[in-house]
Amino acid sequence: MPVPPTRLDDFILRMQAQRACIDEAAVRTAQMPGPVLEVGLGNGRTFDHLRQRFTGRPIFVFDREVGAHPDCIPAQEFQRLGDFRRSLPDYLSEGRDPAVFIHADIGSANRAASTQLASELAPVWLRILAIGGFLASDQPVHAAGFQPLPMPGGVTTRHYHFYQRTG
Ligand SMILES: C[S@@+](CC[C@H](N)C(=O)[O-])C[C@H]1O[C@@H](n2cnc3c(N)ncnc32)[C@H](O)[C@@H]1O
């Protein structure tokens, strides 16, 4: 009988998947203009990785408030604070260039609420993202226009998801 994964196993795979998606999106969008969005700044770990992989691009970060490590706090002009349900539509109405990549790390311990939040945000993500741009999400997204892609980097996990905007 195979041993079921522990929460630690799942956590490690999720982190590997985050990194693999960010790295893959950076390579695949290298020739596309446009900003990157970090939806869920949290501690700033993935923001730190994004700013290294997407050097020179504007990276807009979203969270209720800034609670990141002091080394991983973006300049104020790139912070969009408040509830995602409001800050993302507000961002859209700023009329900025379409984003090449949205990294959405929004989950909490309440799995049903996290899935529901992603389904509410998906239509806005679709409108923010360039056609051909990528979405990596800790929640599954079932919305027309998002084509699911295989997890890059040979990572096998149910807890991370990679999509491309097709239309
Ligand atoms: C899993 S953490 C992000 C971790 C981060 N990517 C990192 O690497 O450190 C999720 C974040 O989403 C934020 N969040 C969850 N739901 C939110 C909502 N409805 N509006 C704004 N922020 C929210 C939480 O405050 C939390 O900081």
The ligand as a MOL file (V3000), in Angstrom:
LIG
                    3D

  0  0  0     0  0            999 V3000
M  V30 BEGIN CTAB
M  V30 COUNTS 27 29 0 0 0
M  V30 BEGIN ATOM
M  V30 1 C -1.0170 32.0490 1.3090 0
M  V30 2 S -0.8260 33.7260 1.7080 0 CHG=1
M  V30 3 C 0.2670 34.3170 0.4390 0
M  V30 4 C 1.7000 33.8630 0.6200 0
M  V30 5 C 2.6940 34.5860 -0.2550 0
M  V30 6 N 2.4790 34.3140 -1.6680 0
M  V30 7 C 4.1200 34.2500 0.1320 0
M  V30 8 O 4.8390 33.6000 -0.6370 0
M  V30 9 O 4.5240 34.6560 1.2270 0 CHG=-1
M  V30 10 C -2.3780 34.3630 1.2130 0
M  V30 11 C -2.5400 35.8530 1.3900 0
M  V30 12 O -3.7670 36.2470 0.7730 0
M  V30 13 C -4.3640 37.2580 1.5550 0
M  V30 14 N -5.8140 37.2360 1.3260 0
M  V30 15 C -6.6280 36.1450 1.3940 0
M  V30 16 N -7.8950 36.4980 1.0650 0
M  V30 17 C -7.8730 37.8300 0.7880 0
M  V30 18 C -8.8510 38.7590 0.3550 0
M  V30 19 N -10.1320 38.4040 0.1590 0
M  V30 20 N -8.4780 40.0300 0.1130 0
M  V30 21 C -7.1800 40.4130 0.3160 0
M  V30 22 N -6.1940 39.5770 0.7140 0
M  V30 23 C -6.5460 38.2960 0.9530 0
M  V30 24 C -4.0010 36.9550 2.9840 0
M  V30 25 O -3.9900 38.1370 3.7460 0
M  V30 26 C -2.6110 36.2990 2.8350 0
M  V30 27 O -1.5800 37.2300 3.0840 0
M  V30 END ATOM
M  V30 BEGIN BOND
M  V30 1 1 1 2
M  V30 2 1 2 3
M  V30 3 1 2 10
M  V30 4 1 3 4
M  V30 5 1 4 5
M  V30 6 1 5 6
M  V30 7 1 5 7
M  V30 8 2 7 8
M  V30 9 1 7 9
M  V30 10 1 10 11
M  V30 11 1 11 12
M  V30 12 1 11 26
M  V30 13 1 12 13
M  V30 14 1 13 14
M  V30 15 1 13 24
M  V30 16 1 14 15
M  V30 17 1 14 23
M  V30 18 2 15 16
M  V30 19 1 16 17
M  V30 20 1 17 18
M  V30 21 2 17 23
M  V30 22 1 18 19
M  V30 23 2 18 20
M  V30 24 1 20 21
M  V30 25 2 21 22
M  V30 26 1 22 23
M  V30 27 1 24 25
M  V30 28 1 24 26
M  V30 29 1 26 27
M  V30 END BOND
M  V30 END CTAB
M  END
